Amino acid sequence: MSGASRVVAVLAWRNLWRNYRRTLVMLLAIGTGVWAMIFMSSLMRGMTDQMVLNGLAVLPGEVQIHHPSYRNDPSVVNSMSAPGGDLLAALEKPPVTAWAARVRVPAVIASERDNRGVTLLGVDPSAEQPLGSLPDEIVEGRFLADAGDRGVVLGASLARKLDTQLGKRVVIMSQDPQNNVADRGSRVVGIYRARLASNEEQFVYAGRDVLQEMLGIGDAVSEIAISAGDYRQVALWAPAIIAAAGPDLEVLTWMDLDAFLASMLNLQDGFTLILMVVVFLVLSFGLVNTLAMAVFERVREIGLMQALGMRPSLILYQLLLESLYLLLLGLAAGNLLAWVTIKPLESGIDISGVAQGMEMMGMGTTLYPALAYQDMLMSTVVVIVLGLLASLLPAWRAARLDPVRALNKT
């Protein structure tokens, strides 16, 4: 930095505090605006993350493998062999953190009083647990002990509709590969509660080995669910799974399996940027007004600097530096305030009062704001770029003042 630039930098800092009340008001406005941008982004990100994670818990996993015809006809006929060879090796390597092979078929469950159509899930609890795909809460009894457990676990809502309870026997019925009815009686060993009441009515859990025996399919499974822990990075590792599975199996990411969730994620990222731009565009009017008033009050001073030989480019530089200092201080205050207010809320905000409306959006009764550093970085970039652009006009006008007229200004 040249000597002239250092002098201008010092002058810009000192001029910023000549009218400290006005500076503090603008700092309050910028800091509040930055806090509002980050706070709203955190709420939106928390809502989106929860919708995606709830959806992935139902799918489950970030990648799934099926028989090519399974999604069009999810019957036991379109099962596939248990993973082996190259596929098994790929599933056991990082970045994959968890995978589970499961049987998933349409079925009917009947109690002594009623019957319902459900989706029957044959699972191995030890493999499903790392995926986060097991029920959120067991309110009565227990979950399945292992893949050979001969009991069933029902949702609380389904148990009420069937008018059954823990310890009662129910009959589950589905079709085997020869299109014959396959059924068996099972005892209800557990009742679970899910974040979404609709899931409680849809899914019934049984041991995978028991279900394979009932359907007569050997070790065949309906789907393989895979997770690497971060649903946003699935495009980095999914190609390796696709290559290992080969052309005879269909491998799809969660974005292919649930286009709505993928669109919500893209919408959230776009809406966050739009929100930040709109909020700061409103603040920029105040920033322009502040700088214009500063220039108006210092017309004689600017004219004197020009008369003493200060180049217009240095005057422009000085006023833009004042704006930059103001923006950086406001950003520091806003980011600190956002961190202090959002971090304690990450443990959850109770929104049970609007639970029914949130369920329609795939959310539960608790909202978990997510403070993402990329949102803080995005807000910083938006504020600095738009702030400096808003400062250009008053700074440019100051640099073009006529020194003679400026000195004669009363």
DOTIVEX-107497 format. One record per residue (C-alpha): x, y, z; residue in three letters. Coordinates in pm, whole numbers. Layout:
{x X | y Y | z Z | rest Ala}
...
//
This chain:
{x 0 | y 0 | z 0 | rest Met}
{x 140 | y 337 | z -104 | rest Ser}
{x 179 | y 630 | z 135 | rest Gly}
{x -121 | y 810 | z -17 | rest Ala}
{x -338 | y 501 | z 17 | rest Ser}
{x -240 | y 461 | z 385 | rest Arg}
{x -329 | y 823 | z 455 | rest Val}
{x -664 | y 783 | z 277 | rest Val}
{x -736 | y 466 | z 477 | rest Ala}
{x -674 | y 651 | z 806 | rest Val}
{x -887 | y 947 | z 693 | rest Leu}
{x -1172 | y 712 | z 593 | rest Ala}
{x -1170 | y 548 | z 935 | rest Trp}
{x -1165 | y 879 | z 1122 | rest Arg}
{x -1434 | y 1032 | z 902 | rest Asn}
{x -1656 | y 735 | z 976 | rest Leu}
{x -1670 | y 837 | z 1342 | rest Trp}
{x -1703 | y 1211 | z 1301 | rest Arg}
{x -2079 | y 1167 | z 1321 | rest Asn}
{x -2082 | y 862 | z 1541 | rest Tyr}
{x -2459 | y 866 | z 1600 | rest Arg}
{x -2531 | y 828 | z 1229 | rest Arg}
{x -2262 | y 560 | z 1201 | rest Thr}
{x -2407 | y 365 | z 1495 | rest Leu}
{x -2757 | y 382 | z 1345 | rest Val}
{x -2629 | y 242 | z 1015 | rest Met}
{x -2431 | y -27 | z 1197 | rest Leu}
{x -2747 | y -124 | z 1383 | rest Leu}
{x -2943 | y -138 | z 1057 | rest Ala}
{x -2678 | y -343 | z 871 | rest Ile}
{x -2618 | y -574 | z 1168 | rest Gly}
{x -2991 | y -635 | z 1210 | rest Thr}
{x -3031 | y -699 | z 839 | rest Gly}
{x -2744 | y -947 | z 834 | rest Val}
{x -2885 | y -1121 | z 1141 | rest Trp}
{x -3229 | y -1140 | z 978 | rest Ala}
{x -3082 | y -1287 | z 659 | rest Met}
{x -2887 | y -1556 | z 842 | rest Ile}
{x -3165 | y -1630 | z 1092 | rest Phe}
{x -3426 | y -1679 | z 818 | rest Met}
{x -3180 | y -1886 | z 615 | rest Ser}
{x -3117 | y -2107 | z 919 | rest Ser}
{x -3489 | y -2165 | z 969 | rest Leu}
{x -3538 | y -2246 | z 601 | rest Met}
{x -3234 | y -2474 | z 594 | rest Arg}
{x -3357 | y -2649 | z 908 | rest Gly}
{x -3700 | y -2704 | z 751 | rest Met}
{x -3548 | y -2834 | z 428 | rest Thr}
{x -3299 | y -3060 | z 606 | rest Asp}
{x -3575 | y -3205 | z 819 | rest Gln}
{x -3799 | y -3270 | z 519 | rest Met}
{x -3513 | y -3440 | z 334 | rest Val}
{x -3401 | y -3645 | z 635 | rest Leu}
{x -3757 | y -3752 | z 711 | rest Asn}
{x -3793 | y -3852 | z 349 | rest Gly}
{x -3464 | y -4041 | z 353 | rest Leu}
{x -3572 | y -4226 | z 668 | rest Ala}
{x -3876 | y -4348 | z 477 | rest Val}
{x -3695 | y -4425 | z 150 | rest Leu}
{x -3441 | y -4506 | z 323 | rest Pro}
{x -3077 | y -4419 | z 238 | rest Gly}
{x -2926 | y -4180 | z -14 | rest Glu}
{x -2893 | y -4453 | z -280 | rest Val}
{x -3112 | y -4755 | z -345 | rest Gln}
{x -3067 | y -5064 | z -561 | rest Ile}
{x -3366 | y -5251 | z -709 | rest His}
{x -3462 | y -5500 | z -974 | rest His}
{x -3525 | y -5291 | z -1291 | rest Pro}
{x -3900 | y -5363 | z -1278 | rest Ser}
{x -3949 | y -5324 | z -903 | rest Tyr}
{x -4050 | y -4959 | z -892 | rest Arg}
{x -4324 | y -5013 | z -1151 | rest Asn}
{x -4441 | y -5336 | z -990 | rest Asp}
{x -4323 | y -5366 | z -626 | rest Pro}
{x -4416 | y -5731 | z -592 | rest Ser}
{x -4208 | y -6018 | z -466 | rest Val}
{x -4162 | y -6137 | z -826 | rest Val}
{x -3928 | y -5844 | z -888 | rest Asn}
{x -3682 | y -5934 | z -615 | rest Ser}
{x -3305 | y -5963 | z -657 | rest Met}
{x -3030 | y -6175 | z -510 | rest Ser}
{x -2853 | y -6071 | z -194 | rest Ala}
{x -2544 | y -5856 | z -270 | rest Pro}
{x -2216 | y -6033 | z -344 | rest Gly}
{x -1896 | y -6001 | z -546 | rest Gly}
{x -1807 | y -5651 | z -666 | rest Asp}
{x -2127 | y -5501 | z -527 | rest Leu}
{x -2067 | y -5635 | z -177 | rest Leu}
{x -1709 | y -5510 | z -191 | rest Ala}
{x -1828 | y -5160 | z -292 | rest Ala}
{x -2084 | y -5157 | z -11 | rest Leu}
{x -1815 | y -5240 | z 245 | rest Glu}
{x -1579 | y -4959 | z 135 | rest Lys}
{x -1577 | y -4590 | z 237 | rest Pro}
{x -1742 | y -4351 | z 193 | rest Pro}
{x -2036 | y -4589 | z 250 | rest Val}
{x -2114 | y -4582 | z 621 | rest Thr}
{x -2420 | y -4810 | z 631 | rest Ala}
{x -2624 | y -5037 | z 407 | rest Trp}
{x -2912 | y -5277 | z 451 | rest Ala}
{x -3086 | y -5534 | z 232 | rest Ala}
{x -3459 | y -5554 | z 299 | rest Arg}
{x -3777 | y -5717 | z 177 | rest Val}
{x -4048 | y -5463 | z 95 | rest Arg}
{x -4381 | y -5587 | z -40 | rest Val}
{x -4746 | y -5478 | z -37 | rest Pro}
{x -4953 | y -5677 | z 211 | rest Ala}
{x -5274 | y -5692 | z 411 | rest Val}
{x -5276 | y -5707 | z 789 | rest Ile}
{x -5584 | y -5829 | z 971 | rest Ala}
{x -5682 | y -5827 | z 1337 | rest Ser}
{x -5992 | y -5991 | z 1481 | rest Glu}
{x -6182 | y -5666 | z 1417 | rest Arg}
{x -6047 | y -5503 | z 1099 | rest Asp}
{x -5793 | y -5525 | z 819 | rest Asn}
{x -5577 | y -5275 | z 632 | rest Arg}
{x -5352 | y -5259 | z 331 | rest Gly}
{x -4992 | y -5185 | z 436 | rest Val}
{x -4633 | y -5201 | z 320 | rest Thr}
{x -4461 | y -5495 | z 485 | rest Leu}
{x -4092 | y -5442 | z 563 | rest Leu}
{x -3868 | y -5738 | z 633 | rest Gly}
{x -3562 | y -5590 | z 804 | rest Val}
{x -3243 | y -5678 | z 985 | rest Asp}
{x -3242 | y -5432 | z 1279 | rest Pro}
{x -2863 | y -5435 | z 1321 | rest Ser}
{x -2816 | y -5320 | z 960 | rest Ala}
{x -3107 | y -5074 | z 959 | rest Glu}
{x -3004 | y -4891 | z 1276 | rest Gln}
{x -2706 | y -4703 | z 1121 | rest Pro}
{x -2930 | y -4597 | z 831 | rest Leu}
{x -3169 | y -4419 | z 1069 | rest Gly}
{x -3460 | y -4598 | z 906 | rest Ser}
{x -3607 | y -4762 | z 1215 | rest Leu}
{x -3908 | y -4610 | z 1396 | rest Pro}
{x -3838 | y -4296 | z 1595 | rest Asp}
{x -3993 | y -4415 | z 1920 | rest Glu}
{x -4121 | y -4745 | z 2057 | rest Ile}
{x -4408 | y -4648 | z 2285 | rest Val}
{x -4504 | y -5002 | z 2386 | rest Glu}
{x -4313 | y -5328 | z 2393 | rest Gly}
{x -3991 | y -5354 | z 2194 | rest Arg}
{x -3856 | y -5353 | z 1841 | rest Phe}
{x -3749 | y -5668 | z 1659 | rest Leu}
{x -3450 | y -5838 | z 1818 | rest Ala}
{x -3296 | y -5962 | z 1492 | rest Asp}
{x -3375 | y -6068 | z 1136 | rest Ala}
{x -3520 | y -6396 | z 1267 | rest Gly}
{x -3763 | y -6237 | z 1516 | rest Asp}
{x -4110 | y -6383 | z 1451 | rest Arg}
{x -4307 | y -6088 | z 1590 | rest Gly}
{x -4432 | y -5774 | z 1415 | rest Val}
{x -4413 | y -5406 | z 1506 | rest Val}
{x -4705 | y -5177 | z 1421 | rest Leu}
{x -4752 | y -4802 | z 1417 | rest Gly}
{x -4965 | y -4653 | z 1695 | rest Ala}
{x -5216 | y -4513 | z 1446 | rest Ser}
{x -5248 | y -4848 | z 1265 | rest Leu}
{x -5296 | y -5034 | z 1596 | rest Ala}
{x -5585 | y -4802 | z 1683 | rest Arg}
{x -5750 | y -4854 | z 1345 | rest Lys}
{x -5714 | y -5231 | z 1374 | rest Leu}
{x -5837 | y -5214 | z 1734 | rest Asp}
{x -5546 | y -5431 | z 1844 | rest Thr}
{x -5274 | y -5394 | z 2103 | rest Gln}
{x -4945 | y -5523 | z 2232 | rest Leu}
{x -4942 | y -5902 | z 2270 | rest Gly}
{x -5237 | y -5963 | z 2036 | rest Lys}
{x -5204 | y -6182 | z 1727 | rest Arg}
{x -5254 | y -6048 | z 1377 | rest Val}
{x -5242 | y -6213 | z 1036 | rest Val}
{x -5022 | y -6076 | z 759 | rest Ile}
{x -5094 | y -6176 | z 400 | rest Met}
{x -4908 | y -6118 | z 75 | rest Ser}
{x -4832 | y -6303 | z -252 | rest Gln}
{x -4548 | y -6544 | z -320 | rest Asp}
{x -4365 | y -6561 | z -658 | rest Pro}
{x -4632 | y -6803 | z -790 | rest Gln}
{x -4907 | y -6546 | z -711 | rest Asn}
{x -5042 | y -6764 | z -431 | rest Asn}
{x -5148 | y -6613 | z -101 | rest Val}
{x -4874 | y -6640 | z 160 | rest Ala}
{x -4981 | y -6571 | z 515 | rest Asp}
{x -4882 | y -6625 | z 873 | rest Arg}
{x -4998 | y -6530 | z 1218 | rest Gly}
{x -4770 | y -6306 | z 1425 | rest Ser}
{x -4781 | y -6153 | z 1767 | rest Arg}
{x -4753 | y -5776 | z 1807 | rest Val}
{x -4428 | y -5730 | z 2001 | rest Val}
{x -4401 | y -5353 | z 1968 | rest Gly}
{x -4592 | y -5037 | z 1882 | rest Ile}
{x -4399 | y -4741 | z 1744 | rest Tyr}
{x -4463 | y -4372 | z 1693 | rest Arg}
{x -4327 | y -4191 | z 1389 | rest Ala}
{x -4272 | y -3824 | z 1317 | rest Arg}
{x -4544 | y -3844 | z 1053 | rest Leu}
{x -4873 | y -4011 | z 1145 | rest Ala}
{x -4916 | y -4133 | z 786 | rest Ser}
{x -4606 | y -4350 | z 823 | rest Asn}
{x -4756 | y -4517 | z 1131 | rest Glu}
{x -5046 | y -4641 | z 921 | rest Glu}
{x -4836 | y -4749 | z 624 | rest Gln}
{x -4538 | y -4951 | z 751 | rest Phe}
{x -4537 | y -5281 | z 938 | rest Val}
{x -4201 | y -5427 | z 1043 | rest Tyr}
{x -4117 | y -5797 | z 1049 | rest Ala}
{x -3795 | y -5999 | z 1059 | rest Gly}
{x -3633 | y -6026 | z 715 | rest Arg}
{x -3552 | y -6398 | z 747 | rest Asp}
{x -3906 | y -6475 | z 863 | rest Val}
{x -4058 | y -6283 | z 573 | rest Leu}
{x -3828 | y -6450 | z 320 | rest Gln}
{x -3939 | y -6786 | z 457 | rest Glu}
{x -4306 | y -6691 | z 440 | rest Met}
{x -4278 | y -6575 | z 78 | rest Leu}
{x -4054 | y -6861 | z -28 | rest Gly}
{x -3786 | y -6644 | z -188 | rest Ile}
{x -3473 | y -6781 | z -24 | rest Gly}
{x -3223 | y -6500 | z 45 | rest Asp}
{x -3369 | y -6265 | z -221 | rest Ala}
{x -3444 | y -5906 | z -125 | rest Val}
{x -3652 | y -5622 | z -266 | rest Ser}
{x -3407 | y -5336 | z -222 | rest Glu}
{x -3066 | y -5241 | z -89 | rest Ile}
{x -3049 | y -4904 | z 88 | rest Ala}
{x -2711 | y -4728 | z 117 | rest Ile}
{x -2593 | y -4423 | z 310 | rest Ser}
{x -2269 | y -4225 | z 325 | rest Ala}
{x -2389 | y -3980 | z 590 | rest Gly}
{x -2428 | y -3661 | z 380 | rest Asp}
{x -2717 | y -3648 | z 136 | rest Tyr}
{x -2574 | y -3338 | z -36 | rest Arg}
{x -2261 | y -3527 | z -149 | rest Gln}
{x -2431 | y -3831 | z -302 | rest Val}
{x -2318 | y -3746 | z -656 | rest Ala}
{x -1955 | y -3801 | z -553 | rest Leu}
{x -1988 | y -4168 | z -457 | rest Trp}
{x -2300 | y -4300 | z -632 | rest Ala}
{x -2114 | y -4371 | z -964 | rest Pro}
{x -1896 | y -4631 | z -790 | rest Ala}
{x -2208 | y -4815 | z -668 | rest Ile}
{x -2366 | y -4797 | z -1014 | rest Ile}
{x -2054 | y -4948 | z -1171 | rest Ala}
{x -2036 | y -5227 | z -910 | rest Ala}
{x -2407 | y -5315 | z -945 | rest Ala}
{x -2380 | y -5367 | z -1319 | rest Gly}
{x -2644 | y -5328 | z -1591 | rest Pro}
{x -2886 | y -5586 | z -1451 | rest Asp}
{x -2981 | y -5376 | z -1148 | rest Leu}
{x -3128 | y -5027 | z -1118 | rest Glu}
{x -2932 | y -4788 | z -896 | rest Val}
{x -3096 | y -4455 | z -811 | rest Leu}
{x -3005 | y -4168 | z -583 | rest Thr}
{x -3256 | y -4013 | z -347 | rest Trp}
{x -3294 | y -3722 | z -590 | rest Met}
{x -3417 | y -3965 | z -856 | rest Asp}
{x -3638 | y -4155 | z -612 | rest Leu}
{x -3805 | y -3844 | z -469 | rest Asp}
{x -3802 | y -3551 | z -712 | rest Ala}
{x -4007 | y -3341 | z -468 | rest Phe}
{x -3734 | y -3355 | z -203 | rest Leu}
{x -3469 | y -3268 | z -462 | rest Ala}
{x -3671 | y -2971 | z -586 | rest Ser}
{x -3720 | y -2849 | z -228 | rest Met}
{x -3344 | y -2853 | z -173 | rest Leu}
{x -3279 | y -2655 | z -491 | rest Asn}
{x -3562 | y -2415 | z -407 | rest Leu}
{x -3422 | y -2355 | z -60 | rest Gln}
{x -3077 | y -2267 | z -192 | rest Asp}
{x -3222 | y -2030 | z -452 | rest Gly}
{x -3470 | y -1871 | z -214 | rest Phe}
{x -3195 | y -1808 | z 43 | rest Thr}
{x -3000 | y -1601 | z -208 | rest Leu}
{x -3314 | y -1411 | z -316 | rest Ile}
{x -3401 | y -1337 | z 48 | rest Leu}
{x -3054 | y -1199 | z 116 | rest Met}
{x -3057 | y -979 | z -194 | rest Val}
{x -3404 | y -839 | z -117 | rest Val}
{x -3323 | y -765 | z 249 | rest Val}
{x -3003 | y -584 | z 164 | rest Phe}
{x -3155 | y -394 | z -125 | rest Leu}
{x -3388 | y -239 | z 131 | rest Val}
{x -3092 | y -160 | z 358 | rest Leu}
{x -2894 | y -15 | z 69 | rest Ser}
{x -3134 | y 283 | z 47 | rest Phe}
{x -3033 | y 377 | z 400 | rest Gly}
{x -2667 | y 330 | z 315 | rest Leu}
{x -2691 | y 551 | z 6 | rest Val}
{x -2875 | y 817 | z 208 | rest Asn}
{x -2609 | y 810 | z 479 | rest Thr}
{x -2324 | y 848 | z 233 | rest Leu}
{x -2507 | y 1119 | z 38 | rest Ala}
{x -2559 | y 1315 | z 361 | rest Met}
{x -2193 | y 1267 | z 449 | rest Ala}
{x -2089 | y 1403 | z 110 | rest Val}
{x -2332 | y 1697 | z 138 | rest Phe}
{x -2195 | y 1794 | z 479 | rest Glu}
{x -1835 | y 1772 | z 360 | rest Arg}
{x -1858 | y 1956 | z 26 | rest Val}
{x -1617 | y 2232 | z 137 | rest Arg}
{x -1380 | y 1974 | z 285 | rest Glu}
{x -1377 | y 1771 | z -37 | rest Ile}
{x -1326 | y 2086 | z -242 | rest Gly}
{x -1030 | y 2183 | z -19 | rest Leu}
{x -870 | y 1841 | z -65 | rest Met}
{x -906 | y 1874 | z -439 | rest Gln}
{x -760 | y 2226 | z -432 | rest Ala}
{x -460 | y 2092 | z -238 | rest Leu}
{x -398 | y 1837 | z -513 | rest Gly}
{x -585 | y 1526 | z -404 | rest Met}
{x -682 | y 1328 | z -711 | rest Arg}
{x -1054 | y 1249 | z -771 | rest Pro}
{x -965 | y 877 | z -773 | rest Ser}
{x -837 | y 904 | z -414 | rest Leu}
{x -1155 | y 1082 | z -306 | rest Ile}
{x -1358 | y 801 | z -464 | rest Leu}
{x -1132 | y 549 | z -292 | rest Tyr}
{x -1173 | y 720 | z 47 | rest Gln}
{x -1554 | y 723 | z 36 | rest Leu}
{x -1568 | y 362 | z -80 | rest Leu}
{x -1335 | y 270 | z 207 | rest Leu}
{x -1573 | y 438 | z 451 | rest Glu}
{x -1854 | y 227 | z 311 | rest Ser}
{x -1641 | y -88 | z 332 | rest Leu}
{x -1552 | y -19 | z 695 | rest Tyr}
{x -1918 | y 35 | z 774 | rest Leu}
{x -2019 | y -286 | z 596 | rest Leu}
{x -1749 | y -496 | z 762 | rest Leu}
{x -1840 | y -372 | z 1111 | rest Leu}
{x -2208 | y -436 | z 1042 | rest Gly}
{x -2127 | y -785 | z 910 | rest Leu}
{x -1921 | y -868 | z 1217 | rest Ala}
{x -2202 | y -756 | z 1449 | rest Ala}
{x -2472 | y -935 | z 1246 | rest Gly}
{x -2280 | y -1263 | z 1219 | rest Asn}
{x -2196 | y -1262 | z 1589 | rest Leu}
{x -2559 | y -1192 | z 1681 | rest Leu}
{x -2675 | y -1471 | z 1447 | rest Ala}
{x -2434 | y -1721 | z 1600 | rest Trp}
{x -2536 | y -1627 | z 1955 | rest Val}
{x -2911 | y -1649 | z 1885 | rest Thr}
{x -2922 | y -1949 | z 1651 | rest Ile}
{x -2683 | y -2192 | z 1824 | rest Lys}
{x -2904 | y -2233 | z 2135 | rest Pro}
{x -3206 | y -2302 | z 1910 | rest Leu}
{x -3038 | y -2587 | z 1719 | rest Glu}
{x -3161 | y -2825 | z 1990 | rest Ser}
{x -3511 | y -2770 | z 1852 | rest Gly}
{x -3811 | y -2535 | z 1848 | rest Ile}
{x -4147 | y -2682 | z 1942 | rest Asp}
{x -4397 | y -2625 | z 1658 | rest Ile}
{x -4654 | y -2878 | z 1773 | rest Ser}
{x -4921 | y -2607 | z 1755 | rest Gly}
{x -4901 | y -2624 | z 1375 | rest Val}
{x -4811 | y -2993 | z 1354 | rest Ala}
{x -5084 | y -3083 | z 1104 | rest Gln}
{x -4972 | y -2818 | z 859 | rest Gly}
{x -4607 | y -2916 | z 903 | rest Met}
{x -4691 | y -3282 | z 841 | rest Glu}
{x -4817 | y -3188 | z 495 | rest Met}
{x -4467 | y -3056 | z 427 | rest Met}
{x -4303 | y -3375 | z 553 | rest Gly}
{x -4196 | y -3228 | z 888 | rest Met}
{x -4244 | y -3331 | z 1247 | rest Gly}
{x -4342 | y -3132 | z 1555 | rest Thr}
{x -3995 | y -2986 | z 1618 | rest Thr}
{x -3800 | y -2748 | z 1396 | rest Leu}
{x -3420 | y -2764 | z 1412 | rest Tyr}
{x -3260 | y -2444 | z 1277 | rest Pro}
{x -2933 | y -2515 | z 1098 | rest Ala}
{x -2662 | y -2248 | z 1104 | rest Leu}
{x -2458 | y -2315 | z 790 | rest Ala}
{x -2131 | y -2131 | z 739 | rest Tyr}
{x -2198 | y -2112 | z 365 | rest Gln}
{x -2505 | y -1900 | z 447 | rest Asp}
{x -2288 | y -1668 | z 654 | rest Met}
{x -2036 | y -1649 | z 371 | rest Leu}
{x -2312 | y -1586 | z 117 | rest Met}
{x -2456 | y -1305 | z 329 | rest Ser}
{x -2108 | y -1151 | z 356 | rest Thr}
{x -2059 | y -1155 | z -20 | rest Val}
{x -2408 | y -1015 | z -87 | rest Val}
{x -2367 | y -734 | z 165 | rest Val}
{x -2021 | y -627 | z 46 | rest Ile}
{x -2100 | y -644 | z -326 | rest Val}
{x -2437 | y -470 | z -306 | rest Leu}
{x -2313 | y -225 | z -41 | rest Gly}
{x -2019 | y -111 | z -250 | rest Leu}
{x -2237 | y -86 | z -560 | rest Leu}
{x -2483 | y 128 | z -365 | rest Ala}
{x -2193 | y 348 | z -248 | rest Ser}
{x -2059 | y 413 | z -596 | rest Leu}
{x -2308 | y 686 | z -687 | rest Leu}
{x -2248 | y 925 | z -392 | rest Pro}
{x -1873 | y 852 | z -404 | rest Ala}
{x -1860 | y 921 | z -779 | rest Trp}
{x -2052 | y 1246 | z -736 | rest Arg}
{x -1812 | y 1357 | z -463 | rest Ala}
{x -1511 | y 1282 | z -683 | rest Ala}
{x -1656 | y 1501 | z -960 | rest Arg}
{x -1719 | y 1810 | z -747 | rest Leu}
{x -1587 | y 2139 | z -886 | rest Asp}
{x -1327 | y 2261 | z -630 | rest Pro}
{x -1409 | y 2630 | z -683 | rest Val}
{x -1783 | y 2582 | z -632 | rest Arg}
{x -1723 | y 2345 | z -343 | rest Ala}
{x -1504 | y 2599 | z -159 | rest Leu}
{x -1766 | y 2871 | z -211 | rest Asn}
{x -2040 | y 2644 | z -72 | rest Lys}
{x -2193 | y 2797 | z 240 | rest Thr}
//
